[in-house]
Amino acid sequence: MSITVLEATKLPSFRNFRLIAGHRGLDNSIETVGILDYEFITKIEGQFVKGEFVISSLLFAKDNPHYILESVKSLIEDGVSALAIKNIYYNDLPNEVIHYANEKSFPIFIFDNSVFFEQIITEVMDRIKFVDNYELLEAKVDILMNQSLNRSIVREIAYEINSSFKEHFFVLYCREKKFIGNTKTISILEALKRNKSIPLYSSAFQFRDGLLIIYTDETLEKQNLNGIVNNLIENMGIKAVDYEIGVSNEHKNLNELDNGVKESIFAQKACKFSNKRLCHFSSIGVYSILMPYLDETWIRSFHHTIILPIEAYDEKYSTELLNTAIKYIENDGRIDETANALFLHKNTIRYRINKIKELLHMESLEGSFYEQLSIGVKLHMIYHS
């Protein structure tokens, strides 16, 4: 397990680090940390391992900067992820070293004399352990998500996630709308830990590109759930408008944890289509029966039957029938609202809807047409989210 060099730069001890070379190597993985600090050294190659983040004061090169290039070459040969130099003897490096590190995409940092080696080692290794733990939890939740399990196995996995889980639970899944990395998720987890918002009998951890919270208790009253959810969001320290948050139903049996996890993720996805920041699984309507069966042949076949003729017509004639259909369904089949959303005359909308009926051979249908088009459009939105 590892973190990237870029992720390490977000740690407090890296605050005064200055990247002087190798910016293209910031995605290199760090698996451990080592120290290169000898007064005299004849051979560096072979002393470090792949994925090691090396820190040094360059004591061995204090009187001879020519040693630096050879040491950098050896570190790269060993597969070292990056080099961080304490500015005791050097505040900059020879141009030949900078050029070589850039050429090899090998990050080199200079850091302030006030930062101690032990501080860097502790923070990096703690973060690696942190990531290791959550990757293990992610793997267990993936099993719940992707396999058909009997109830006893679900309970067993639940207790592997947290042996203190209570019987009653709900699941919250929170994902940033514009996801660009896991840094914010880790910050949220740290905030929840600081605030002591997650009891010992509940768990919060990173899952896929978001944050999963399994909240359990001796009992959960429906009227209290909204208050608990609001408190969790407040203690995350986030701007809720920047996130999509899905909340599962309340469950009274830990054997149903797999269902709770799926419900929270389905609800989060439904936020995309309803333009809401928070959705409860119980209120996402037809999405609650579509999402669990997206990979079924019959569901995909129905989607293709409705959507492909419209897409083919748009492609052939450069029209906007599919976009019109989407807006028509978003506005519950109301012509005037659809026209306003698309800045078109309502007669144009009527013409386009009639053309869609013609393409789907549903000219004589009304309620059934809207119903089928609605499901087809909703499937299209899910498949393309």
C-alpha positions as CSV (number, residue, x, y, z in Angstrom):
1,M,0.0,0.0,0.0
2,S,1.2,3.5,-0.7
3,I,0.5,7.2,-1.2
4,T,1.7,9.4,-4.0
5,V,4.4,12.1,-3.6
6,L,1.7,14.7,-4.4
7,E,-0.5,13.4,-1.5
8,A,2.5,13.6,0.8
9,T,3.0,17.2,0.0
10,K,-0.4,17.9,1.7
11,L,1.0,16.8,5.1
12,P,1.8,19.5,7.7
13,S,5.5,18.8,7.7
14,F,5.7,19.4,4.0
15,R,4.2,22.9,4.3
16,N,7.6,24.5,3.7
17,F,8.9,22.1,1.1
18,R,10.0,23.6,-2.2
19,L,9.9,21.5,-5.3
20,I,13.0,22.3,-7.4
21,A,12.9,19.5,-9.9
22,G,10.9,16.5,-11.3
23,H,7.4,17.8,-11.1
24,R,6.3,15.1,-13.6
25,G,7.1,12.5,-11.0
26,L,4.6,13.7,-8.3
27,D,2.4,10.6,-9.0
28,N,5.3,8.4,-7.9
29,S,4.2,6.0,-5.1
30,I,5.7,6.2,-1.6
31,E,5.7,2.9,0.3
32,T,8.3,3.7,3.0
33,V,10.7,6.5,4.1
34,G,14.5,6.3,4.4
35,I,17.4,8.5,5.4
36,L,20.6,9.2,3.4
37,D,22.9,11.0,5.8
38,Y,26.5,10.0,5.9
39,E,29.6,12.0,6.2
40,F,31.3,10.0,3.5
41,I,29.8,7.4,1.2
42,T,31.3,5.5,-1.6
43,K,28.3,3.5,-2.9
44,I,24.6,4.5,-2.6
45,E,23.2,2.2,-5.2
46,G,21.3,-0.8,-3.7
47,Q,20.9,0.8,-0.3
48,F,17.3,1.8,-0.9
49,V,14.2,0.1,-2.2
50,K,11.5,0.8,-4.9
51,G,9.0,3.3,-3.6
52,E,11.2,4.7,-0.8
53,F,11.0,8.4,-0.1
54,V,14.5,9.5,0.8
55,I,15.4,12.5,3.1
56,S,18.9,13.8,3.5
57,S,21.0,16.8,4.5
58,L,23.6,15.8,1.8
59,L,26.2,15.7,4.6
60,F,28.3,13.4,2.4
61,A,28.5,16.1,-0.3
62,K,28.9,19.1,1.8
63,D,32.4,19.7,0.5
64,N,31.9,18.2,-3.0
65,P,28.7,19.0,-4.9
66,H,29.8,16.6,-7.6
67,Y,28.7,13.7,-5.4
68,I,25.1,14.9,-5.6
69,L,24.5,13.9,-9.3
70,E,26.0,10.4,-8.8
71,S,23.8,9.9,-5.7
72,V,20.7,11.0,-7.5
73,K,21.4,8.6,-10.4
74,S,21.8,5.8,-7.9
75,L,18.6,6.7,-6.1
76,I,16.7,6.7,-9.4
77,E,18.3,3.3,-10.3
78,D,17.0,1.9,-7.0
79,G,13.4,3.1,-7.9
80,V,13.3,5.7,-5.1
81,S,10.1,7.8,-5.4
82,A,11.6,11.2,-4.5
83,L,14.4,13.0,-2.6
84,A,13.9,15.7,0.0
85,I,16.9,17.7,1.1
86,K,17.2,19.7,4.3
87,N,18.8,23.1,3.6
88,I,21.7,22.8,6.0
89,Y,24.4,22.7,3.3
90,Y,22.5,23.4,0.2
91,N,19.6,25.7,-0.6
92,D,19.8,25.0,-4.3
93,L,21.4,22.2,-6.4
94,P,23.8,22.3,-9.4
95,N,22.0,22.8,-12.8
96,E,23.2,19.4,-14.0
97,V,21.3,17.7,-11.1
98,I,18.1,19.7,-11.8
99,H,18.3,18.9,-15.5
100,Y,18.8,15.1,-14.8
101,A,16.0,14.9,-12.3
102,N,13.6,16.7,-14.7
103,E,14.6,14.4,-17.5
104,K,13.9,11.3,-15.3
105,S,10.8,12.8,-13.6
106,F,12.4,12.4,-10.2
107,P,11.0,14.9,-7.7
108,I,13.6,16.7,-5.5
109,F,12.5,19.0,-2.7
110,I,14.4,21.5,-0.5
111,F,12.9,21.9,3.0
112,D,13.4,24.2,5.9
113,N,15.9,23.5,8.6
114,S,13.2,23.8,11.2
115,V,11.6,20.5,10.1
116,F,12.9,17.3,11.7
117,F,13.5,14.1,9.9
118,E,11.5,12.2,12.5
119,Q,8.5,14.4,11.9
120,I,8.5,13.7,8.2
121,I,8.9,9.9,8.7
122,T,6.1,9.8,11.3
123,E,3.6,11.8,9.2
124,V,4.3,9.9,6.0
125,M,4.2,6.4,7.6
126,D,1.0,7.3,9.5
127,R,-0.7,8.4,6.3
128,I,0.4,5.2,4.6
129,K,-1.1,3.2,7.4
130,F,-4.2,5.3,7.2
131,V,-4.6,4.6,3.5
132,D,-3.8,0.9,4.1
133,N,-6.6,0.6,6.6
134,Y,-9.2,2.3,4.4
135,E,-8.2,0.3,1.3
136,L,-8.9,-2.8,3.3
137,L,-12.3,-1.5,4.3
138,E,-13.0,-0.5,0.7
139,A,-12.3,-4.0,-0.4
140,K,-14.8,-5.4,2.1
141,V,-17.5,-3.0,1.0
142,D,-16.8,-3.9,-2.6
143,I,-17.6,-7.5,-1.7
144,L,-20.9,-6.3,-0.3
145,M,-21.6,-4.2,-3.4
146,N,-20.7,-6.7,-6.1
147,Q,-21.5,-10.2,-4.8
148,S,-24.7,-12.0,-4.0
149,L,-24.2,-13.1,-0.4
150,N,-26.2,-14.9,2.2
151,R,-27.2,-13.0,5.3
152,S,-24.7,-14.7,7.6
153,I,-21.8,-13.7,5.4
154,V,-23.1,-10.1,5.2
155,R,-23.1,-10.0,9.0
156,E,-19.6,-11.5,9.2
157,I,-18.3,-8.8,6.8
158,A,-20.1,-6.2,8.8
159,Y,-18.2,-7.2,12.0
160,E,-14.9,-7.4,10.1
161,I,-15.5,-3.7,9.2
162,N,-16.3,-2.8,12.9
163,S,-16.7,-5.4,15.6
164,S,-18.7,-2.9,17.7
165,F,-21.5,-2.3,15.2
166,K,-25.0,-2.2,16.7
167,E,-28.0,-3.8,15.0
168,H,-29.9,-0.7,13.8
169,F,-28.2,1.3,11.1
170,F,-28.3,3.6,8.1
171,V,-25.6,4.4,5.6
172,L,-24.6,7.8,4.2
173,Y,-22.5,8.2,1.1
174,C,-21.1,11.7,0.3
175,R,-19.3,12.5,-3.0
176,E,-17.9,15.8,-4.2
177,K,-19.6,17.0,-7.4
178,K,-16.3,18.0,-9.0
179,F,-14.1,15.2,-7.7
180,I,-10.4,15.9,-8.3
181,G,-8.7,13.7,-5.7
182,N,-9.0,12.1,-2.3
183,T,-7.3,14.9,-0.4
184,K,-10.6,16.5,0.6
185,T,-12.1,13.1,1.6
186,I,-9.1,12.5,3.9
187,S,-9.6,16.0,5.4
188,I,-13.2,15.3,6.1
189,L,-12.3,12.0,7.8
190,E,-9.8,13.8,10.0
191,A,-12.4,16.5,10.9
192,L,-14.9,13.8,11.9
193,K,-12.2,12.2,14.1
194,R,-11.3,15.5,15.7
195,N,-15.0,16.3,16.3
196,K,-15.6,12.8,17.7
197,S,-18.7,12.8,15.5
198,I,-18.4,9.0,14.8
199,P,-19.1,6.8,17.8
200,L,-17.1,3.7,18.3
201,Y,-20.0,1.6,17.1
202,S,-20.1,3.4,13.7
203,S,-17.5,3.7,10.9
204,A,-16.5,6.4,8.4
205,F,-14.0,5.7,5.6
206,Q,-13.2,6.5,2.0
207,F,-15.0,4.4,-0.6
208,R,-14.4,4.8,-4.3
209,D,-14.4,8.6,-4.9
210,G,-16.4,9.5,-1.8
211,L,-17.0,9.1,1.9
212,L,-19.1,6.2,3.3
213,I,-20.5,6.4,6.8
214,I,-22.1,3.4,8.4
215,Y,-24.0,4.8,11.4
216,T,-25.3,2.2,13.9
217,D,-27.1,2.4,17.2
218,E,-29.2,0.3,19.6
219,T,-32.3,1.9,18.0
220,L,-32.9,4.5,15.3
221,E,-36.1,6.4,15.2
222,K,-37.1,7.8,11.8
223,Q,-37.8,11.2,13.3
224,N,-34.2,11.3,14.7
225,L,-32.5,10.3,11.4
226,N,-32.6,13.7,9.8
227,G,-31.0,15.3,12.8
228,I,-28.2,12.8,12.9
229,V,-27.6,13.3,9.2
230,N,-27.5,17.1,9.6
231,N,-25.1,16.8,12.5
232,L,-22.8,14.6,10.5
233,I,-22.8,17.0,7.5
234,E,-22.1,19.9,9.8
235,N,-19.2,18.2,11.5
236,M,-17.7,17.2,8.2
237,G,-16.9,20.9,7.7
238,I,-18.0,20.9,4.1
239,K,-20.0,23.2,1.8
240,A,-23.0,20.9,1.3
241,V,-23.8,22.6,-2.1
242,D,-20.5,21.2,-3.4
243,Y,-21.5,17.6,-2.6
244,E,-24.0,14.9,-3.5
245,I,-25.2,13.0,-0.4
246,G,-27.2,9.8,-0.5
247,V,-28.9,8.4,2.6
248,S,-30.2,4.8,2.9
249,N,-33.3,3.6,4.5
250,E,-33.2,2.8,8.2
251,H,-32.5,-0.9,8.8
252,K,-33.1,-2.9,11.9
253,N,-30.9,-5.9,11.1
254,L,-27.1,-5.8,10.4
255,N,-27.7,-8.7,8.0
256,E,-28.9,-6.1,5.5
257,L,-25.8,-4.0,5.4
258,D,-25.2,-4.8,1.8
259,N,-28.6,-3.3,0.9
260,G,-28.0,-0.2,3.0
261,V,-24.7,0.5,1.3
262,K,-26.3,0.1,-2.2
263,E,-29.2,2.3,-1.2
264,S,-26.9,5.1,-0.1
265,I,-24.9,5.0,-3.3
266,F,-28.1,4.8,-5.5
267,A,-29.5,7.8,-3.6
268,Q,-26.2,9.8,-4.1
269,K,-26.4,9.1,-7.9
270,A,-30.0,10.2,-7.9
271,C,-28.9,13.6,-6.7
272,K,-27.3,14.2,-10.1
273,F,-30.6,13.9,-11.9
274,S,-32.8,15.8,-9.4
275,N,-30.3,18.7,-8.9
276,K,-30.4,18.1,-5.1
277,R,-27.6,18.0,-2.7
278,L,-29.1,15.3,-0.5
279,C,-31.4,12.4,-1.4
280,H,-33.0,9.7,0.7
281,F,-33.3,6.4,-1.0
282,S,-36.9,6.3,0.1
283,S,-37.7,9.4,-2.0
284,I,-35.9,8.8,-5.3
285,G,-38.9,7.2,-7.0
286,V,-38.4,5.0,-10.0
287,Y,-34.6,5.3,-9.7
288,S,-34.9,3.0,-6.7
289,I,-36.0,0.1,-9.0
290,L,-33.9,1.0,-12.0
291,M,-30.5,1.3,-10.5
292,P,-30.2,-2.2,-8.9
293,Y,-30.9,-3.8,-12.3
294,L,-28.9,-1.7,-14.7
295,D,-26.8,-4.6,-16.0
296,E,-29.8,-6.8,-16.7
297,T,-30.2,-7.6,-20.4
298,W,-33.9,-6.6,-20.3
299,I,-33.2,-3.2,-18.9
300,R,-30.4,-2.4,-21.4
301,S,-32.7,-3.7,-24.2
302,F,-35.5,-1.4,-23.1
303,H,-33.1,1.6,-23.0
304,H,-31.8,0.8,-26.5
305,T,-35.4,0.5,-27.8
306,I,-36.3,4.0,-26.6
307,I,-33.1,5.9,-26.9
308,L,-31.2,4.6,-30.0
309,P,-33.8,5.6,-32.6
310,I,-33.8,9.1,-31.2
311,E,-30.0,9.3,-31.2
312,A,-29.8,7.9,-34.7
313,Y,-32.3,10.6,-36.0
314,D,-30.3,13.4,-34.2
315,E,-27.1,12.2,-35.8
316,K,-28.5,11.9,-39.2
317,Y,-30.4,15.2,-39.3
318,S,-28.4,17.2,-36.7
319,T,-31.5,17.7,-34.6
320,E,-31.9,18.0,-30.8
321,L,-34.6,15.5,-30.1
322,L,-32.9,13.7,-27.3
323,N,-32.1,16.9,-25.4
324,T,-35.7,17.9,-25.9
325,A,-36.8,14.6,-24.5
326,I,-34.6,15.0,-21.5
327,K,-36.0,18.5,-20.7
328,Y,-39.5,17.3,-21.4
329,I,-39.1,14.5,-18.7
330,E,-37.3,16.8,-16.3
331,N,-40.3,19.2,-16.5
332,D,-42.8,16.3,-16.0
333,G,-44.1,16.5,-19.6
334,R,-45.2,20.2,-19.4
335,I,-44.8,21.8,-22.8
336,D,-44.6,25.4,-21.6
337,E,-41.9,24.7,-19.0
338,T,-39.9,22.6,-21.5
339,A,-40.0,25.4,-24.1
340,N,-38.8,28.0,-21.5
341,A,-35.9,25.7,-20.4
342,L,-34.8,25.4,-24.1
343,F,-35.6,29.0,-25.1
344,L,-37.9,27.7,-27.8
345,H,-41.5,28.2,-28.9
346,K,-43.9,25.7,-27.4
347,N,-45.0,24.7,-30.9
348,T,-41.4,23.7,-31.7
349,I,-41.5,21.4,-28.6
350,R,-44.8,19.9,-29.6
351,Y,-43.4,19.2,-33.1
352,R,-40.3,17.5,-31.6
353,I,-42.3,15.4,-29.2
354,N,-44.6,14.3,-32.0
355,K,-41.5,13.4,-34.0
356,I,-40.3,11.2,-31.1
357,K,-43.7,9.5,-30.9
358,E,-43.4,8.8,-34.7
359,L,-39.8,7.4,-34.3
360,L,-41.0,5.1,-31.5
361,H,-44.2,4.1,-33.3
362,M,-46.3,5.4,-30.4
363,E,-48.4,8.0,-32.3
364,S,-51.6,6.6,-30.9
365,L,-50.4,6.4,-27.3
366,E,-50.3,9.2,-24.7
367,G,-49.9,8.1,-21.1
368,S,-48.0,5.0,-22.1
369,F,-45.7,7.1,-24.4
370,Y,-44.7,9.4,-21.6
371,E,-44.2,6.5,-19.2
372,Q,-41.9,4.6,-21.5
373,L,-40.0,7.8,-22.6
374,S,-39.6,8.7,-19.0
375,I,-38.0,5.4,-18.1
376,G,-35.8,5.4,-21.2
377,V,-34.6,8.9,-20.5
378,K,-33.9,8.1,-16.8
379,L,-31.9,5.0,-17.9
380,H,-30.0,7.2,-20.3
381,M,-29.1,9.6,-17.6
382,I,-27.9,6.9,-15.3
383,Y,-25.8,5.1,-18.0
384,H,-24.2,8.4,-18.9
385,S,-23.6,9.8,-15.4
